[in-house]
Amino acid sequence: MDAIAQGKLAVITGGASGIGLAAARRFAAAGMKICLIDWSEEVAQVAAAIEGDVTGFRADVADAQAVAALAGEIHSRFGPASLLMNNAGVGRGGDVLSNPEGWTRVLGVNLFGVLHGCQSFVPAMIASGAPGIVINTGSKQGITQPPGDTAYNVSKAGVKALTEGLAHTLMQQTGSRVSAHLLIPGFTHTGMTSAGEKPPAAWTTDQVIDFMLESLARGDFYILCPDNDVTRAMDEKRIAWAAGDIIENRPALSRWHPDWEARFAAYMAGK
């Protein structure tokens, strides 16, 4: 947690709205300098509206060269980041047999955007000799793989694997002086999930950031957030069932398979 301190730099992608914006406000309130990166044309105005030392940059994280160039500019102006939050994300990629353009965009932002952020900012964090934190935003959909938006599931499964590998690399290279963490939000009221009034089952973005900071203080790698409808115990059982598909050689995505529907319901009920 020494990386979250007054005067230190936090770089946040997807920071013009949702979880990224809530994180930016919280880190700015802690006295950190904030570089807010987003594809939105309003990122500069959003940054200016946050109380503190906040600068907005418009960039497409799917563009490796653009991210590398921006990282160089940020480093020359502010020095190395102490905290990097790769949070930019999009949805609506679609099923495996549909929407090739959507697949390209979802994987470009959600997965390669995280890779570009890590490759562009983390080497300077390592070289600085100072404590650092990398937070990559994943999803429960990247673990349990619900049918529907398979492109999104694939992208977030990739973020999980990438972040696990990054954590091991950082442990080897820095003794975990720079650490990586996987943020796994529950149902959260953001522009991506729903418009209008917050659904009763959803958490606010501030609740997610509260939980994230508590988890970071404990040193958690997997920051598995509940919400107002799904408890930690329910998440654990669902994740264990998904792993059991491989161990027990069930049909793919057996949780949603009609032949396994009753057995999954009984399992969740503890029967």
N, C-alpha and C positions, 0 to 999 in steps of 0.2 A: 504493500500500500504506500510505500515511500514514493512511488511514481506519481501518486495523486497528491499534489502539493502546490502551494502558491508559487506562481512564476514558471511552473513547468508547462510543457506543451502537450496538448491532446489533439490528435488528428482524427476526425470522425467523418466517415463517408455515409451517404444517405442521411445527412444531418439536417436537412431542411424541413423534415416532418417526422412524426411518429417517434419511435424509440430513439433514433439518433438525435432528434431535437431535444427530447427529454434528457438524454445523457449530456448534451452540450450545455444545457442550462444548469445542470447539477455540477458539472466540472467547472464551469465558469464561476458559479457561486463559491466554489472552493478556492478561487483565485488563480486557476489555471488559464493559460493562454489557449485559445481554441482556434483551430483551422477547420472550418466546416466545408466539406466537399459534397456537392450534389449536382445532378443533371438539371435540376429545376432552374429556370431563369430567375426565380425569386430568391435564390440562395443568398445573394448579397443583402437584400432587404431583411431576410430572416436573421442573418448574422447581426445586422445593425440593431435589430430589435432586442437582442439578448444583452442583458446588463453584464458588462465585463469586457475583457480584451478578446473580441471575437472577430475573425476575418472569414469571409465567404469566398469560395472558389468554385466556379462552374466547370465540371469535367465529367466525362463519361468513363466510369471505372472499367468498362469493357475494353477500352483502348489502352493497351499496355504502354505505348509511347507517350500518350497524354499523361498517364499517371506518373511515369518515370520523370517526365519533364516537370510536372507539378511538384513532385517530391524534391527535386533539385531546387526549385524556386523556394519552397517552404524551408528547406534546410538552410539556404543562404540567408533568408530573412529572419528565421526564428531559431535555428539550430535543430538538433535531433529531437524527435518526439520522445516523450516519456510514456505516452499512452497512445496506442493506435486501435481504433475501433472500426473494423471493416463491417459496416452495417447495411450498405446499399443493397436493395433487393427489389425484384419485380416478380410478378406471378403471371398466370394465364398462359403458360406455355402449351399445355394441352396433353392429349394422349400420345402414345408412341407413334400411332399411325396418322397423326394430323399435325398441321401447323408448323412446318419446318422453320419458317421465319421466327415464330414464337420460341421455338426451342433454342435457336441461335441467340436470341436476345436474353432469354432467361439464364442460360448457361454462361453467356458472356458477362452479365452483371453479377449474378448470384455466386458463381463459382470462380470464374476467371477474374472477376473484379476483386475477390478476396485474395487470390494469388498475386495479382498485380500490386495490391496494397502491401502485402507482406514482402514481396521481392523489392519493392521500391523504397519502403520505409524501415524495415527491420534491420538490414545491415548496419545502418547508421546508429540504431538503438544499441546494437551489440557493440559497435566500435566506441560508443560514448563512455563505456565503463560504468554507467549509472543504472539504477533500477529501471525496469520497463515492464509494461503490461500490454499484451496484444489480446483483444477481444474480438472474436469472429462470431457473427450472428448466424446461428443455424436454425433448425426447426425440428419439432417432433415428427413432422412429416418425412424428414430425412432419416428417421429411425424406424418408424412403424409403417411407412409407405402406404398410406390410404389411397385407394383408387381414385382417379379423377385427373388431377394435374400432375401427371407423371414427370413432366419436365421439371417442375418445381421440386418434386421429391428427389429426383436425381441430382439436381444442383445442391440441395441441402445435405444429401448423403455425402456428396463430394466435399462439402465444407467440413463436415464432421471428420472425415478421413484426413483431410488436409491439416486441420487444426490439431488432431492427435499427433500427426507426424511432426508438425511444427513444434509442439510442446516437447517432444522427445529430442529434437535437434537443439532447441534452446537449452534444455537440461544438460546436454552433452557439451555445448559450446560456452555456456555462461553459468553453469551450476544453478540454473533457474533464477539468476539475477534478473534476466528478462524472461517472463513467463507468458504462456499462451493459455487462453480460456475459451470455452465454447458456450456461448449464450444460447439457451434453448427456451424461447418464450412459450408461454401457454397462449390461450385465446386472449389477444390484446386488441383494444380498440384503437386502430390506426386507420389511415386513409386506404391502406391496402385491404384490410379485413372488412370494414363496413363504414358506411357514411351515416351522418346524422347522429342521433342520440346513442350513447354507449349501451350495448346490450347488457342485461343484468349478469350474464355469465362471464363477461369479459373483465379483465384487469385494465386499469389505466396504464399509460406508458410510464408514469411516475412510479407506480407500484412495481413495474418490471425493473426499473433502475434501482429502487430501494432494495429489492431482492438481489439484484446483481452485485451491488456494493457490499451487502452482507456476506454474500457467497465469496467474493474476492477477498474479504477480510479473513475468511476461514481458510483461504487457499484452495478453494474448490476449482477443479478443472471443468467439470460438467455442471453448468448453472441451469438446472432443470426447474423451470418456473411452473408453479401451479396456476390456477385462476379461480374464479368464483364458482366454477362448476366441476373442475377436475382436480382431485387431490394428488399429493405426491404418491400415496399408496396406489391410486388408480393408474397413474402413469407407470409406476414400476411394474404392475401386473401386465399392462398392455405391452410394454417393452419386452418383458420376459416371454410373453406369448409369441411376439414376433420372432424372437430368437429361437423359440421352440419349433417354429416351422421347419427350420433347417435340421435341428437335432432329431425331431420326430418324423422327418420326411413327409410333412403334410403338403397339401396343395399350396401353391403360391398365394399369399395374402389370405390365409385360411380364415382369418377373423371376419372377412367379408364373403366367404364362400358359403353358399346355401347349405351344403352338407355339414358344415362345422358351426353354423350360427348358434344352435342350441348349446353345443359344448362350450363355445366361447362365453355365452351368457352365464352358464353354470359356473364356469371358472371364475368369472368376474364376481359372481355372487358368493364365491367361496364354497361351492358345493362339489 
